Amino acid sequence: MERKLFTSESVSMGHPDKVADQVSDTILDACLREDPNSRVACETFVTTGTVVVGGEIRTETYVDVQREVREVLREIGYTHSGMGFEADGCGVHVLIHEQSSDIAQGVDAAADSAGQETGAGDQGMMFGYACRETDELMPAPIHWAHRLVERQAELRQSGELAWLRPDAKSQVTFRYDGDKPVAISTVVLSTQTEDMSIDVIRSEVEEKIIREVLPAEYLNNETQIHINPTGKFVIGGPHGDAGLTGRKIIVDTYGGYARHGGGAFSGKDATKVDRSAAYAARWLAKNVVAAGWADRCEVQLAYAIGVAHPVSIRVDTFGTGQGLSDEQIVAHLRHLQAFSGHDPLTPDWIIGRLGLATPTGYKNDDGWTYRQTACHGHFGRSAFPWEGLDLVEELQSLRSVGAHA
């Protein structure tokens, strides 16, 4: 079998780009919590001592943007001036205006519908992917890269490693035999810390993060481990580097293992198919794999602005299909059950079936919110509805009756 390497990275909640993503999604949550029909396209820029929030919003509720921003920064951990960026001391500049009426008329009434069906908020193509490399049906490199920074946050927030600071990056390189991950070749973990001994940092991080998280069967004597390889990482976060919403789209998805349509997610309500259709494509791909139809599956959806129905649906199982061609799988996806009168894969169908207008975390402390998606990956985490396997039975029923294109 062919032997190859593949590398993916993740970044922590305190990374400046992820700070920006979380601020944007917090503003989205604040709008949707009281007005599920809000239209939000919120962008954030962060740098030393400054947060700029801009974009286009149409909502019936009031959002105290200053308060929401500072609360996010406080919860991330930017709580004192020694970090060069502090929740209560930074300037917050709000540059938000209303959604374009030209866009609104196409979204509110789809061009291809006689009734009041929501049109796609923009044109574009979106990809979803699933494979059998992990229990979560995610590629192994990005899955384990996320788990490393997740553990870093856990130890920092619990106080077990109180000298950790919010900014961190991980990178995991897997060795594959054919399409099977068999070993970890290299691990990189760079974490912002207090100014202290690098030997202590490396010892504690390797023991309590890397070896605690990564499966022992993937580690061996040839695995290279790099912890804070520059020797010092004290200046970090928005003080060390500016951050922007939507600049970590590969971290957000599949770590480069699958294709990406190019659209970012954070700060966008679900009428923006950049976000909602990417979630739907992951949901479809994951359920196709879970149904036993393929070992790997990529789903592509494409839309035109103001048009409800996708202009194309494509499935690629990379030769791993089990008894169904890729074209037959597409036919089954086109025949999924309608929702409240809406055809499959229209924005209203996606929003309705996945509950994207009213995340459960708005009413239930155990539920999900959009802000939670903005760090540690949008996929492979069971809290989110697009990770559910609730389509498997429906797909099997379609196969049994033989849906046709």
Disulfide bonds with the S-S distance in Angstrom:
none
